[in-house]
Amino acid sequence: MSRAPQDASEAPAAAEAAPAIDWDALDRAALAVRERAHAPYSGYWVGAAILVRSGRVFAGCNVENASYGLAICAERSAIVQMVAAGERDPIALTVATSGPVLGSPCGMCRQTLAEFAADLPIRLIAADGGAPPRLTSLAALLPEAFGAAALSR
């Protein structure tokens, strides 16, 4: 059983050199985009910032819809930005929600993240400082993720 990395230095080693994870910069990006979320129904604003191997950061926020099933989460919004820019190699993610309980990626977001990274350090933060930040990983949040290897071709 894997355990979540406790700090960026314990994150899984990559085949190619990856930039150091500047968690403060990712936190700021997630907090800034969170302010632009569209959450008139739940009032639950979420921001996410993904660092990719090239050093670029992609941010996304949740966008709700009156037809609830059409809402998109912040993490998937950030992944869409990443893919649209031609990137495919995320190395870290920060998710910013409100406290006092830290929010973590939903199941759909976890599976979407797993499409691009077998594991990923994920930092959960509270915008209002109502809870201390927590570092976890995609493997801890989604053990035995479904992936391309399971598909018969």
N, C-alpha and C positions, 0 to 999 in steps of 0.2 A: 504494500500500500504506500502510495506516495504522500508526502506531506507538503504543505504549502511552503514556498520559500519565505524566509523571514526578512530578507532584505535583497536588494538588487544583486549583490555579489553572489548570492546563492542561486540565482536564476539559472535555468539550464544553459549549458554551453552551446553555442551555435557553430555550425560548420564554417561559416564566414564570420569575420569580425563584425560585431554589431556595435553601434554607438552605445556609450554608457547611458543608462536610464536616468534621466533627470526627472525624478518624480515630482519635484516642485513645479517644473514647467508643465508637465502633464496635468497636474492638479489645477493649475491656473487656467489651462485651456479648457478643461472639463467644466470648471466653475463658470468661466466666461460664456461658453456656449449654452450652459444650463439656463442662464438668464434669458435666452432667446427661445426657450421651449414654448410649445403651444399646448398647454394643458388646462383648458377651460373647464373640463368635466371632472377630472380627478383632483386638480390642484397639485399634482405630484410632478414637479419639474425635475428632469434628469438630464445630465450632460455626460458625455463620454469623450475621451481623447485617446487615440491609438497612435503609438510610435511604431514606425516601420524601420526595417533594416537600413534603408537609405538615409535615415535621420529625419525624415519628414513626419509631421504630426497631422492627423486628420481628426476633426472634431464633429460630433453630431449631437442632436438633442431629440427628445421625444416630441412627436407631433401627433396629437390626438385628433379624432374625427368624430362627428356626431354619430356616425355608423361605427361603433366601437371597434369592430374587427378590422377596420382600415387603418388603425393607429400604427405608428412605427416607433419602436424603442430607440433610445439614444445610441445604444451600442450598434444596432443594425444600421442606423443612419450614418454612423462614423465608418462602418465597413463599406457601405455604398460609396461614400466619398473616396475612400481608399482605392477601391476597385476602379471607379470612374477616372481616377488619376493615373491608372496603370500600375499600381502597386499591388503586391500579393503576399507580403512577408511581414506581418505584424510581430512585434517583439515585446510590447507592453501595452497595458490598458489601464486608464483610471476612469472610474465611474463615480460621479458626484450626485448625491441625493440629499434629502433633508434628514436630520436626526429625529429622535434620539436613536433609532435603529438604522444601521447602515443597510441600504438596499444593494442587492447583488443582481447580476444579469439574470433575466428570466430564462426558462428552458429554451425558447426559440432563439434567443440571443446566444446562449451557450452553444447550441448546435451550429449556428451561423459562424461563430468564432472558430469552432472546431474544423470548419471547412478550410480554414487558412492556417491554423496552427494546432499541432497536436497538444501543445501546452503553451501557456502564456501567463506570465506574472500579471496579476490583476490587483490594483489598489482600489479599495473602497473608501470613499471619504464622505463626510457630512458637510454640506454647504454652510450650515449654521454652527459648526463646531460642536454639535450636540453629542457626538460620539467620536472616540479616537479613531484615526485611520487604521485600516486593517489590510494587510497584504495576504493574498491567497493566490490560487492558480486555477487555470482552466481545468487541469486534470483533477484537482480537488473538487471543483464544482460540477464536473461532468465526467465521471469515471466511465471508461468503456464507451466513449462516444461512437456513434454510428459514423462511418466514413466510407470513402470510395472503395476501400479494400473489400468491403462487404458486398459490393455490387458484382453480380455475375456479368461477364461480357462475352 
